[in-house]
Every structure is written in C-alpha cells, then in structure tokens.
Amino acid sequence: MRQNYSKSRPQDGRLLRSVRLVFLSMFIMGVCAIQPEAVAGTYSSGLRKIIIDAGHGGHDPGNLGTGRYSKTEKNIALEVALLTGKLIKENIPGVEVIHTRTNDKTVKLHERTALANREKADLFISIHCDAFTSSAAAGSTSIVMGKDHGDENMRVAQQENSVIFLEEDYEENYEGFDPSRPETYIALTLYQNHFQYQSISLGQKIQTEFSEYAKRKDRGVKQQPLWVTSRAAMPAVLVELGFLTNHGEED
C-alpha cells in the first residue's frame, strides 16, 4: 500500500460545480426512471426513502489513487455521498435520505444493504471510485446486479467484493462466498432481484448526466455480481465516479 500522502487535494470550483450538476440531475432524472408516472416537478408518493452508501470507510481506505494526495477512495466517496444527500433534501421535498455512514467509520458490507432492507427504502445508491493498473483508464460507470462475466466485469466485481476479507467474521456473514474464487459467483448471480429493469434504467440516466453535464467519458451501465447490490430489495446502483489512478480524473 502506498504511503506519503502529504499533499492536499486542490479545491477546484469546477469540480464542485460538476458534482452538483451531475448528482442533482442524476437523482431528479433518476426519480423519473423509477417512477414512470412522475413528471417535471411532480414526484410519485411511492418514492419516500433513499439510502446513500459511501463506499469503504474506517480501516478500509478503498483504492489509494496515484498517491499524490492525502485523500483516498473512502474520503471522496463520503464527500460526494453527503453532498448528494444534501441536494436531494433541497430539491426533492418529502424524500428521506439515510446515509450508511456520515463519517470515517467502518461499515461491514452486509450491514449496508441490511440497513436499506430494514428501512424499506425505495432506492439504494452506493458511491465508489474506480482504479486500474493503467493510468490511461478513465470514465464513469454505473453498475447493477447481473450475470455478465466478462474479464472487465469480473475485475471490478472481485475488486469491490474483496472488502469482505477485512472483516474478521466474514465467513459467517457471507455464506461461504469467496470473492477470489470465480465459481462462487455462480450462486451470487441467482440473486437477480425484481428491480433489475428499474436499476438499469436509473443507471442509464446517471450515465447520461455524467456525459452531458460533467463531460466525463461514459463507460456505460454494467451488470456485475456485486454482493452489496445483490441483497438490496429495491432498485440498486453502484456508481464508479471515475478512476483515481488517472491523474486527470483524480485532480
């Protein structure tokens, strides 16, 4: 793991404006994707509660980026999650926002969707940042539960699911699931929830906003066997904001 994170991240007003545009648009447009009867400025009473999950946290930093800055994936995911929640509260009256974490604490993977299911939420959004061995990799991706086992999809699935190894009792909580063994994903893909169409539709809206408003490379909507979305009893999307291993996107 890289050390030496003495520099601070530059405070770029353009970045904040982009984040505001993307996430405000993303959720307002996303509401329409989930609630087909919704029209501009009018939202179905069916959408009442949104869970926003800031990926990683605590002793799990997520990916470390290029090592040029003090912030890692867990910090950025939290900042964006809190900003997103604030924008939803300000622009979609009557919708309750619940965060899986509001500070730098450890939240076990299975506890994140357990919270969403307990609260009977209408939407689950998990916010992350991607990483790759090549610094040229760039772009934003929305990921829903699915069966596409291509090499790229399995890379991200193993990358995101591997956080369970940081939990001392992971063997008890994940029913023998082992992110490092491809064969264990067969059982995971049986959890094709009833909200796949809505999840894909929301993911497509999110990607449109990334592309049109923030001018980011659109990597599309992917279907991957992720534990955190497989157990959500509601439309669920995991958003990879961009690559922290890409200097431009990290900045």
N, C-alpha and C positions, 0 to 999 in steps of 0.2 A: 504494500500500500504506500502511496506517495505521502511524503511529509513536506514540510516547508511551505506552508500556506500563509505567508506573512503579508502579502498584498491584499488590499481590499478591492471589492468589485466596484467598478466605476458606476456612479449614479447617472444613468443616461435617461433623460426625459423622454426620448423617443421610444425607449424600451417600455417605459411605464404607459405611454400613450398606446402603444401597440397591444400591451397586455390588456389594458382597459377595453380597447375596441374589440379585441378577439373574444374575451370572455363575456363581456356584456352581450355582444352579438350572439355568441355561441349559445348562451343559455336562453336568451329570448327566442332565438330561432329554434333552439332545441325543444323548447316547450311546445312549439307548433308541430315538431316532428313526433312528439309523444302523444300530444292531444290533437288529433286531426281536426276537431271542431273549433279549435282556437283561431281567432282572427286577430289582426293587429290591435294591440292594446287591450284585448279581452282574453282572459285565460280560464280554462275549464277549472271548476272547483275540484276536479279529480286530482290535480297536481297541488299537493299541500306540503310535501316534505322532501327535501333533497339532502342526501348525505354527500359531503365533500371529503374525500380521503387524501390527505397529503402523504405521499409515499415515503416509506422508510422512517427514520427518526431515532433519536436516542443513540444507542450504541451501534445502530445500523446507519451509516452515512449515505448509503446508495453509491452511485458512481462518483468518482473524485474529480472528474473533468480533466483538464490538462495539468492541473497542479499549480496554475498561476495565481489562483485566488483562494481566499480563505473559505469561501462557501462551497459546499458540495451539494449533491442532488437533494438531500433531505432539507437543506435550508431553502433552496429555491422552490421546491415543491410546496413547502409550508407557506412561504410568502405569497405565492400565486394562489394557493387554496384560500387563504384568508382574504385576499383581495377579491377573489371570485365570490366568496360568501357575502362580502360587503356589497358588491354590485347587485347581486340577486336581491338582497333585502331592500336595497334602494329602488330597484326597478321592477320587481315583481311582487306587488303587495299581496299579503296573505300566505306567502310561501315561507315555511320554516326551514332554516338552514341548520344542519347539525354537522359539526366537524369531528372526524375521528381523532384528531389531535389539534390543539391550538398552540402547542409549544414543542420544544425539542425533547420529546419523550418517546420511549419505545412502546409501540402498539403491535401486538402479535398479529400476524396476517389473518388468522381465522377470526380474531376479535373484530376486525374491521367490518366484514360482511355480517357477522353475528349482530353487531350493533344496528346495521341497516335493517336486517330482518326483524329484530326486536322492536324497532321503532316503526315498522311497517311503512318504510319510506317508499316514495314513488319513483325515485331516481338515485342511482349511485354513480358518482364520478370519482375516479382515482387519478391523481395527478403525479406524473413522473417526468424524468429527463433521460434520454437515451445515451448510449455510449457505444463506441466501436473501436476496433484496433486501428482502423484507418482514420486519420483526421479529416479526410475528404467527405466522410459520411455526413449527410445533413438532411434536415427536413422534419416535419411534424407528422405524427401518426396517431390514429385513433384505433383502439384495439377492443374487439368484442369477443365473447366466448365463441369458439368454433373449432372446426376439425382440420383446417389447412395445416399440414405438417411439413411444409417446405423448409429448406435449410434456414432461411432468414427468419421465418416464424418460430422455428424451434429455438433459434439463438435467443430471441427476445423472451420466449416462454421460460427457458431454463434460467436466463438472467434474472427475471423478475421473481420466479418461484423459488430460487435458491436462497432467498432471505429466511426461509424456514429453518435452515441449518444454524441460524444464530439463536434459535430458541432451544433451551435445554430439554424441554419435554416435547419436541416436535414429533417424535414417533407416536406419542399418544394422541396428539391433536389432529394429525393429518392422515390417519387411517392407512399407514404404510406407504403413503405417497412419497416418492423419491425423485426430486427434480432432475437428478443427474442420470436417471435411467429412462430412456425413451419409451420402454414398454409400459411404464406406469402411467403414461399419458393416455393410454387406451381407455382405462377406467375413467379418467377425468373427463374425457370427451363425451361420456354418457350423460353428463350434466348439461345437456342442451336445454336451457330454460325456455319458458314460454314467451319470453320477451325478446327473442333474437331479432325479429323484424324491427321493433322499435329501437333496439340498441344500434343496429346497423344504420337506421335512418338518422338517428341522432349523431352518430359518428360521421356520417356524410355531411351533415350540416356543420359540424365542428371543423371538418377539413376545408369546407368552402370558406369559412370565416378566416381560417389561418391563411389560406391562399389569397383571398381577395382583400382582406383588411390589413393583415400584417405582412403580406408579400413574402410568405415563407414557402419553401418547397413543400408540396403536398405529396406525402408518401402513401396516402390513401387510408382506407379502412381495412384492417387486417383481422382475420379470425384466428385466434390462438388459444390454446388450452391453458388459461391462467387460473390459478386457484381462487384468487380474490374475486374474479367475476363469475366463476362457475357456481359459487354458492349464493349469489345475490338473487333473491326472489323478486326481482324488479328489473327494468331496463338498466343496463350497466355498461359503462365505457371506461377504459383506461386510456388516458391521454399522455402520449410522449411529446412533451413540448418542443424538443429539439435535442441536438447532440452536444453535450458538454465537452466531448472530445474534439469538437470542431471549434477552432479559435474564434471564428466569426460568430457562430451561434452562442458560444459561451459568453462572449462580450455582450 
